[in-house]
């Protein structure tokens, strides 16, 4: 994508094409303008158009260019933090709503994939959160206890069963979450874009928004060569926020995450590693994730940015870590490598904002973008269509608050991951 093999890697090489879109070079009017062509923006556009609104999507680069086209592809329920922590932060009313809301979120992704025939390598065998040592096992046991108390279909597996499902004896257990699954993330974004256009939305790419002005009875949204007059605005830029409403960018610290993909593995080897098709990640602070695509490539990832200086360190770590978990892959090279940015908020929760008159946004997915982005996009559509009000939302209205020492934290994330991978998986 954009001639950069490290931006989207395997996903760009294997995704069905996005719908043909052009940049905005005219003046037009719509009921709603959506800024951002990722999961939230595309889901909002799709559901707004299906609800009878005229919708224009303005994407700065290409459909799925941000985190929506770069992530691992794990369609998970809930959040990184545990249910009880959500309740402690939000209180009972919004905490319970958000937990129920995001517990069911993967089902909307799978429903849309099937409804619109989106070719995105969907797998619904669940995910495995793999425990490293006693501390990791205690963590997933507590996570399981809290989710089971809410009726969620999760189960802690012992070390033997984990070894059978993962293909390595490197973990002390795993939490199997049957609500979850995997997709090809960029292919899913492309599919949502096709569905939104079929429903009547118009998508413009290469159309970075330069300004947004409230004219009293409408918003005037300008790009370099075009303009949209709209009654309402959805801001769905998250970690990739640029010019307008910069407070959204200041509300999140960038956590870089990379993936590397092997060449396709043979059938015999494929049957030994994640034989049931789950996606997996572990409990380390600087975690490791892995899953297969439909061509039998193992996608192996962790925290870090594949910049020129850091690339050799992360690549070497990837080789060591892969071999440590799966010795039979010691001779397998990586064919693709790419990375993106995750938006991390102060409290590890997404936030709902009204950024102006008829301007709404959800921001800060903290590494859980696929299912929350999809369901939050639909929620914004319902809000603007008048089907629900702010009082019905799973999050309270809030004002963006800057992440303290944001630049220092971002440098720490990059440098810390680089240092950890320099010495990691050597013994």
C-alpha positions as CSV (number, residue, x, y, z in Angstrom):
1,X,0.0,0.0,0.0
2,X,1.4,3.4,-1.1
3,X,4.5,1.5,-2.2
4,X,5.6,0.7,1.4
5,X,5.8,-3.1,2.0
6,X,6.2,-2.5,5.8
7,X,2.9,-0.6,6.1
8,X,0.4,-3.5,5.5
9,X,2.6,-6.4,4.3
10,X,0.8,-9.7,3.9
11,X,-2.6,-8.2,4.3
12,X,-2.1,-5.8,1.3
13,X,-0.7,-8.7,-0.7
14,X,-3.6,-11.1,0.0
15,X,-6.7,-8.9,0.4
16,X,-9.4,-8.6,-2.3
17,X,-9.2,-5.1,-3.8
18,X,-10.9,-2.2,-2.2
19,X,-13.7,-0.5,-4.2
20,X,-12.3,2.0,-6.7
21,X,-12.4,5.4,-5.1
22,X,-11.1,8.8,-6.1
23,X,-10.2,12.0,-4.2
24,X,-12.7,14.7,-3.5
25,X,-12.4,17.4,-6.2
26,X,-15.8,19.1,-6.0
27,X,-18.3,20.7,-3.6
28,X,-21.2,18.5,-2.4
29,X,-23.7,18.1,0.4
30,X,-24.6,15.2,2.6
31,X,-26.5,14.5,5.8
32,X,-23.4,13.2,7.5
33,X,-19.7,13.3,6.6
34,X,-17.5,10.5,8.1
35,X,-13.8,11.3,8.6
36,X,-11.8,8.1,8.4
37,X,-12.0,4.9,6.4
38,X,-11.4,2.3,9.0
39,X,-13.7,0.0,10.9
40,X,-15.5,2.7,12.8
41,X,-16.0,5.0,9.9
42,X,-17.0,2.3,7.5
43,X,-19.4,0.7,9.9
44,X,-21.0,4.1,10.7
45,X,-21.3,4.9,6.9
46,X,-22.8,1.5,6.2
47,X,-25.4,1.7,8.9
48,X,-26.2,5.4,8.3
49,X,-26.8,4.7,4.6
50,X,-29.0,1.7,5.4
51,X,-30.9,4.0,7.7
52,X,-31.7,6.4,4.9
53,X,-29.0,9.1,5.5
54,X,-26.8,10.5,2.7
55,X,-23.2,9.8,3.7
56,X,-19.8,10.9,2.5
57,X,-16.6,9.2,3.8
58,X,-13.4,11.2,3.6
59,X,-10.3,9.0,4.0
60,X,-6.9,10.6,4.0
61,X,-5.0,7.8,2.2
62,X,-6.8,4.5,1.4
63,X,-9.5,2.4,2.8
64,X,-8.1,0.5,5.8
65,X,-4.8,2.5,5.8
66,X,-4.6,3.0,9.6
67,X,-4.8,0.3,12.3
68,X,-7.7,-1.4,10.5
69,X,-5.4,-2.7,7.8
70,X,-2.3,-3.5,9.9
71,X,-3.5,-5.4,13.0
72,X,-3.2,-9.1,13.8
73,X,-6.7,-9.9,12.9
74,X,-7.9,-11.2,16.3
75,X,-11.7,-10.6,16.7
76,X,-11.8,-10.5,20.5
77,X,-14.6,-9.8,23.0
78,X,-14.2,-7.3,25.8
79,X,-11.1,-5.3,26.5
80,X,-7.5,-5.8,27.5
81,X,-8.4,-4.9,31.1
82,X,-10.5,-7.3,33.1
83,X,-14.2,-6.9,33.7
84,X,-13.9,-5.8,37.3
85,X,-11.5,-3.1,36.4
86,X,-14.0,-1.8,33.8
87,X,-16.6,-1.6,36.5
88,X,-14.2,0.1,38.9
89,X,-13.4,2.8,36.4
90,X,-16.9,3.4,34.9
91,X,-19.2,2.5,37.7
92,X,-22.1,0.0,37.6
93,X,-24.3,1.7,34.9
94,X,-21.8,2.3,32.1
95,X,-19.5,-0.5,33.2
96,X,-22.2,-3.2,32.9
97,X,-23.4,-1.7,29.6
98,X,-19.9,-1.6,28.1
99,X,-19.1,-5.2,29.2
100,X,-22.3,-6.5,27.7
101,X,-21.8,-4.4,24.6
102,X,-18.3,-5.6,23.9
103,X,-18.9,-9.2,24.9
104,X,-21.4,-9.4,22.0
105,X,-19.3,-7.3,19.6
106,X,-17.6,-10.2,17.7
107,X,-21.0,-11.5,16.8
108,X,-21.7,-8.3,14.8
109,X,-18.5,-8.7,12.9
110,X,-19.3,-12.3,12.0
111,X,-22.9,-11.3,11.1
112,X,-21.7,-8.5,8.7
113,X,-19.2,-10.8,7.1
114,X,-21.9,-13.4,6.3
115,X,-24.6,-10.9,5.4
116,X,-22.5,-9.1,2.8
117,X,-20.4,-12.0,1.7
118,X,-17.1,-10.4,2.7
119,X,-14.2,-12.6,1.7
120,X,-11.9,-12.1,4.7
121,X,-10.8,-15.5,5.8
122,X,-13.2,-15.7,8.7
123,X,-12.4,-18.3,11.4
124,X,-14.8,-18.7,14.4
125,X,-12.9,-21.2,16.5
126,X,-12.2,-18.8,19.3
127,X,-8.9,-17.4,20.5
128,X,-6.3,-18.6,23.0
129,X,-4.8,-16.3,25.6
130,X,-1.7,-18.3,26.6
131,X,-0.2,-18.2,30.1
132,X,3.5,-17.7,30.7
133,X,4.5,-19.3,34.0
134,X,2.6,-19.2,37.3
135,X,1.9,-15.5,37.1
136,X,0.4,-15.8,33.7
137,X,-1.7,-18.7,34.7
138,X,-3.1,-16.8,37.7
139,X,-4.0,-13.9,35.4
140,X,-6.0,-16.0,32.9
141,X,-7.7,-17.9,35.8
142,X,-8.9,-14.6,37.3
143,X,-9.9,-13.3,33.9
144,X,-11.9,-16.5,33.3
145,X,-13.5,-16.3,36.7
146,X,-14.7,-12.8,36.1
147,X,-16.1,-13.6,32.6
148,X,-17.7,-16.9,33.6
149,X,-19.4,-15.0,36.3
150,X,-21.1,-13.0,33.5
151,X,-22.0,-16.1,31.6
152,X,-19.3,-15.8,28.9
153,X,-18.3,-19.0,27.1
154,X,-14.6,-19.0,28.3
155,X,-12.6,-21.9,29.7
156,X,-9.1,-22.3,31.2
157,X,-7.2,-25.1,29.6
158,X,-4.4,-27.0,31.4
159,X,-0.9,-27.2,30.1
160,X,-1.4,-30.5,28.3
161,X,-4.6,-29.4,26.5
162,X,-2.9,-26.0,25.7
163,X,0.1,-27.8,24.2
164,X,-2.3,-29.8,22.0
165,X,-4.2,-26.8,20.8
166,X,-1.2,-24.5,20.3
167,X,1.5,-27.0,19.3
168,X,4.1,-26.1,21.9
169,X,4.7,-26.9,25.6
170,X,5.9,-23.4,26.2
171,X,2.8,-22.3,28.1
172,X,1.3,-23.3,31.5
173,X,-2.3,-22.9,30.3
174,X,-4.6,-20.9,28.1
175,X,-7.9,-19.1,28.2
176,X,-10.1,-20.3,25.4
177,X,-12.7,-17.7,24.4
178,X,-15.4,-19.1,22.1
179,X,-16.9,-15.7,21.4
180,X,-13.8,-14.8,19.4
181,X,-12.1,-15.6,16.1
182,X,-9.8,-14.3,13.4
183,X,-10.2,-12.5,10.1
184,X,-8.0,-11.0,7.4
185,X,-8.3,-7.4,8.7
186,X,-7.6,-5.4,5.6
187,X,-9.9,-7.6,3.6
188,X,-12.7,-7.0,6.2
189,X,-12.2,-3.2,5.8
190,X,-12.4,-3.5,2.0
191,X,-15.6,-5.6,2.4
192,X,-17.2,-3.0,4.7
193,X,-16.3,-0.3,2.1
194,X,-18.0,-2.3,-0.7
195,X,-21.1,-2.8,1.5
196,X,-21.3,0.9,2.5
197,X,-21.1,2.0,-1.2
198,X,-23.7,-0.6,-2.2
199,X,-26.0,0.9,0.6
200,X,-25.6,4.4,-0.9
201,X,-22.6,5.9,0.8
202,X,-19.9,7.7,-1.2
203,X,-16.2,7.1,-0.3
204,X,-13.4,9.5,-1.3
205,X,-9.8,8.4,-0.7
206,X,-6.7,10.6,-0.9
207,X,-8.8,13.2,0.7
208,X,-7.2,14.5,3.9
209,X,-9.4,16.9,5.8
210,X,-7.7,20.2,6.3
211,X,-10.4,22.1,8.2
212,X,-13.9,21.7,9.7
213,X,-16.0,24.9,10.3
214,X,-19.3,25.1,12.1
215,X,-21.5,27.5,10.0
216,X,-24.3,27.4,12.5
217,X,-26.8,25.3,10.5
218,X,-24.2,23.0,8.9
219,X,-20.6,22.0,8.9
220,X,-18.2,22.9,6.2
221,X,-15.5,20.2,5.8
222,X,-12.6,21.1,3.4
223,X,-9.9,19.0,1.8
224,X,-7.1,20.2,-0.5
225,X,-9.4,20.2,-3.5
226,X,-13.0,19.7,-2.3
227,X,-15.6,20.6,0.2
228,X,-18.5,18.8,1.9
229,X,-21.5,20.6,3.5
230,X,-23.0,18.3,6.1
231,X,-25.4,18.5,9.1
232,X,-23.4,16.1,11.2
233,X,-19.8,14.8,11.4
234,X,-18.4,11.4,12.6
235,X,-14.8,11.6,13.5
236,X,-13.3,8.1,13.2
237,X,-9.6,8.7,12.9
238,X,-8.4,7.3,16.3
239,X,-4.6,6.8,16.4
240,X,-4.2,8.2,12.9
241,X,-5.7,11.6,13.6
242,X,-4.1,14.4,11.6
243,X,-5.3,17.9,11.1
244,X,-8.8,18.4,12.6
245,X,-9.7,17.8,16.3
246,X,-6.0,17.2,17.3
247,X,-7.2,16.6,20.9
248,X,-8.0,13.1,19.8
249,X,-4.4,12.4,18.9
250,X,-3.3,14.0,22.2
251,X,-5.6,11.7,24.1
252,X,-3.8,8.6,23.0
253,X,-0.2,7.4,23.2
254,X,1.1,5.5,20.2
255,X,2.1,1.9,20.9
256,X,3.8,0.3,17.9
257,X,3.0,-3.3,16.9
258,X,4.5,-5.4,14.2
259,X,3.7,-8.6,12.4
260,X,5.9,-11.0,10.4
261,X,4.5,-13.8,8.2
262,X,6.3,-17.0,7.2
263,X,6.0,-18.6,3.8
264,X,3.2,-21.1,3.5
265,X,3.9,-24.1,5.7
266,X,3.4,-27.7,4.6
267,X,0.2,-29.6,5.6
268,X,1.9,-31.8,8.1
269,X,3.5,-28.9,9.9
270,X,0.3,-26.9,9.8
271,X,-1.6,-29.7,11.5
272,X,0.7,-29.5,14.5
273,X,0.5,-25.8,15.2
274,X,-2.8,-24.3,16.1
275,X,-4.5,-27.3,14.5
276,X,-8.1,-26.0,15.3
277,X,-7.5,-22.6,13.8
278,X,-7.6,-20.3,16.8
279,X,-5.6,-17.1,17.0
280,X,-3.3,-16.8,20.1
281,X,-1.3,-14.3,22.2
282,X,0.5,-14.6,25.5
283,X,0.5,-12.9,28.9
284,X,3.9,-11.3,28.6
285,X,3.9,-7.5,29.1
286,X,5.7,-7.3,25.7
287,X,3.5,-10.0,24.3
288,X,3.8,-12.4,21.4
289,X,0.8,-13.1,19.1
290,X,0.5,-15.7,16.4
291,X,-2.2,-17.0,14.0
292,X,-2.5,-18.5,10.5
293,X,-3.9,-17.1,7.3
294,X,-5.7,-19.3,4.9
295,X,-2.6,-19.9,2.8
296,X,-1.0,-21.6,5.9
297,X,1.4,-18.7,6.6
298,X,2.1,-18.2,10.3
299,X,1.7,-14.5,11.3
300,X,3.9,-13.8,14.3
301,X,3.9,-10.4,16.0
302,X,4.9,-8.3,19.0
303,X,5.3,-4.8,20.3
304,X,7.7,-2.7,18.3
305,X,8.2,-0.4,15.3
306,X,10.0,-1.8,12.2
307,X,11.9,1.4,11.5
308,X,15.3,1.1,9.8
309,X,17.3,0.9,13.0
310,X,14.9,-1.4,14.9
311,X,14.1,-3.8,12.1
312,X,17.2,-6.0,12.4
313,X,16.6,-6.3,16.2
314,X,12.9,-7.2,15.9
315,X,13.5,-9.5,12.9
316,X,16.2,-11.4,14.8
317,X,14.0,-11.7,17.9
318,X,11.2,-13.0,15.7
319,X,13.5,-15.8,14.4
320,X,14.6,-16.7,17.9
321,X,11.1,-16.6,19.5
322,X,9.5,-18.5,16.6
323,X,12.2,-21.3,16.9
324,X,11.9,-21.4,20.7
325,X,8.1,-22.0,20.5
326,X,8.2,-24.2,17.4
327,X,11.6,-25.8,16.8
328,X,10.4,-27.4,13.6
329,X,10.2,-23.9,12.1
330,X,13.9,-23.1,12.7
331,X,14.6,-23.0,9.0
332,X,11.5,-21.0,8.0
333,X,12.1,-17.4,6.9
334,X,9.7,-14.5,7.1
335,X,8.3,-13.4,3.8
336,X,6.4,-10.3,5.0
337,X,6.9,-7.8,7.8
338,X,4.8,-4.7,8.6
339,X,3.7,-2.6,11.6
340,X,1.3,0.1,12.7
341,X,0.2,2.2,15.7
342,X,-2.2,1.4,18.5
343,X,-3.9,4.3,20.4
344,X,-3.6,3.8,24.2
345,X,-5.7,6.0,26.5
346,X,-4.9,6.9,30.1
347,X,-7.4,4.4,31.5
348,X,-7.2,1.7,28.8
349,X,-10.8,2.4,27.8
350,X,-12.3,3.9,24.7
351,X,-13.9,7.3,25.1
352,X,-17.1,8.9,23.7
353,X,-16.8,12.6,22.7
354,X,-19.0,15.3,21.3
355,X,-16.4,17.5,19.7
356,X,-18.8,20.2,18.6
357,X,-22.4,20.7,17.5
358,X,-23.5,17.4,15.9
359,X,-19.9,16.1,15.9
360,X,-19.4,12.6,17.5
361,X,-16.5,10.3,18.0
362,X,-15.3,7.2,19.8
363,X,-11.6,7.2,20.4
364,X,-8.9,5.0,21.8
365,X,-9.3,1.3,21.2
366,X,-6.2,0.2,23.1
367,X,-5.4,-2.7,20.8
368,X,-9.0,-4.0,20.5
369,X,-10.2,-2.3,17.3
370,X,-12.0,-4.9,15.1
371,X,-15.1,-5.7,17.1
372,X,-15.3,-2.5,19.1
373,X,-14.7,-0.4,16.0
374,X,-17.5,-2.2,14.1
375,X,-20.1,-2.0,16.9
376,X,-19.2,1.6,17.9
377,X,-19.6,2.6,14.3
378,X,-23.1,1.2,14.2
379,X,-23.8,2.9,17.5
380,X,-22.8,6.3,16.1
381,X,-25.1,5.7,13.2
382,X,-28.0,5.0,15.5
383,X,-27.2,8.1,17.5
384,X,-27.3,10.4,14.5
385,X,-30.3,8.7,13.0
386,X,-32.2,9.4,16.3
387,X,-32.7,5.8,17.2
388,X,-30.9,6.2,20.5
389,X,-29.7,9.1,22.7
390,X,-26.5,9.8,24.7
391,X,-28.3,8.3,27.7
392,X,-28.4,4.9,25.9
393,X,-24.7,4.7,25.2
394,X,-22.3,2.2,26.8
395,X,-19.8,5.0,27.6
396,X,-20.4,8.3,29.3
397,X,-19.8,11.6,27.5
398,X,-16.3,12.8,28.2
399,X,-13.9,15.6,27.2
400,X,-10.6,14.5,25.7
401,X,-7.8,14.7,28.2
402,X,-4.1,14.6,27.2
403,X,-2.0,11.5,28.0
404,X,0.6,12.8,30.6
405,X,4.1,12.8,29.2
406,X,2.7,11.3,25.9
407,X,5.9,11.7,23.9
408,X,8.0,10.2,26.6
409,X,5.7,7.2,26.8
410,X,5.8,6.7,23.1
411,X,9.6,6.8,23.1
412,X,9.5,4.3,26.0
413,X,7.2,1.9,24.2
414,X,9.5,1.9,21.1
415,X,12.8,1.8,23.0
416,X,11.6,-0.6,25.6
417,X,10.4,-3.1,23.0
418,X,13.6,-2.8,21.1
419,X,15.7,-3.4,24.2
420,X,13.5,-6.4,25.3
421,X,13.8,-7.9,21.8
422,X,17.5,-7.4,21.7
423,X,18.0,-9.7,24.6
424,X,14.8,-11.7,24.5
425,X,14.3,-15.4,23.6
426,X,18.1,-16.1,23.8
427,X,17.9,-18.8,26.5
